[in-house]
Amino acid sequence: MEFRQINKGGWSNKRRYRNYMYLIHSLEEQRKKTEAEVKVEDKAEPDIDEYGIEHPLLAAPSIIYMSGKGISAYNITLKGQSHINSDTRCQDRSGIRTLPDKGIVIAAVADGVGSCALSDIGADCAVNAALEVLVQQLEQVELPLTGQIMGRLLRAAMNAAYDAVSEKADKLEVHMYTLQSTLTVGVYDGDVLYVAHAGDDGVVALLADGRYCLVTVRHKGEEASSVYPLQSKNTWQFGMTKNVAAFVMCTDGVLDGFVRNRSENERVFYPFIKADFETICKSEEDVQKICDERNRILESEDYRARITDDLTYLAVSNNTRVANMTEPPTFNKEKWDEDTKKYAKRREKILTGIL
């Protein structure tokens, strides 16, 4: 460093230089220390198993608010209590990408098949591959989106995810079976929700007229705990839902906790998702608050005692459309309880008849 003498009275030039250099040295040491601390905190140790295979770490939640369009989004993925107890990896993954200039949100969730040793790698690979392809393709597409265009792009995204997992298996020199997972992908333009879906995860959408419902089909296998994953191409589902004001996308652990199965007409326990369908977010700070509250619920002892699977919850809302809904969503708790008792008696009667 070149030093130029400064004659402004006070200390002598030599002493001024010495003090100046001491200050510079102290600041430089503090900067290096701060950078080192940040690196230690931000960069977790790689997760390498006993076979030398590196597993992807869980990403932090995405907190998004597109002020120009009034669209907010966030996602949470947490290790479930059963995997905490068994000290095994979280097999869920989720991700969100946005094209702010076009007002488009792209979201994806995946749940690794429990019996597959490397399914967390497969889920992570599938989510990222699908999101990357859609971002690349949608950046080149002129608005408005159409069903024909999105059908083609969503199929390309599913195939890209399938191929990415296959290539990963080849690279690791393992059978593709060990990386199997579900995959659900959504593209939302503030009005229409386009979905590609494989597995037993699901999407619940809120329409502008206040109605809400499950818009995907659970692709369960013949056995209760089995599923048709991404690798089962003949079960892929593609669809679109118009006039969507908001939606939530969840893996099966969370989904099954508030959406009943087909035998109960897939009833939705609305109070669980009410905050995401009715809260009006006006800033990124508002999105952070609602995300923190959802995280608190998912981390609570009561919830984890009932839902032990890995937990993924993703929410997207067009806050302008929510604020202008023609009819607010409704939920009749008394009817819910009556229907629950009715279905319970029906199950009991069926089981009694079998025995």
Secondary structure, DSSP 8 states (H G I E B T S, - for coil): --------SSS-HHHHHHHHHHHHHHHHHHHHHHHHHHHHHHS---EE-TTS-EE-------EEEETTTTEEEEEEEE--HHHHHHT----EEEEEEEEGGGTEEEEEEEEB-TT-TTHHHHHHHHHHHHHHHHHHHHTT--SS--HHHHHHHHHHHHHHHHHHHHHHHHHHTS-GGGG-B-EEEEEE-SS-EEEEEESS-EEEEEETTS-EEE-S---B-SSTT-B--TT-GGG-EEEEESSEEEEEEE-HHHHHHHB--GGGTT-B-GGGTHHHHH----SHHHHHHHHHHHHHHHHSHHHHHH--S-EEEEEEEEHHHHHT-SS-----HHHHHHHHHHHHHHHHHHHHHH-
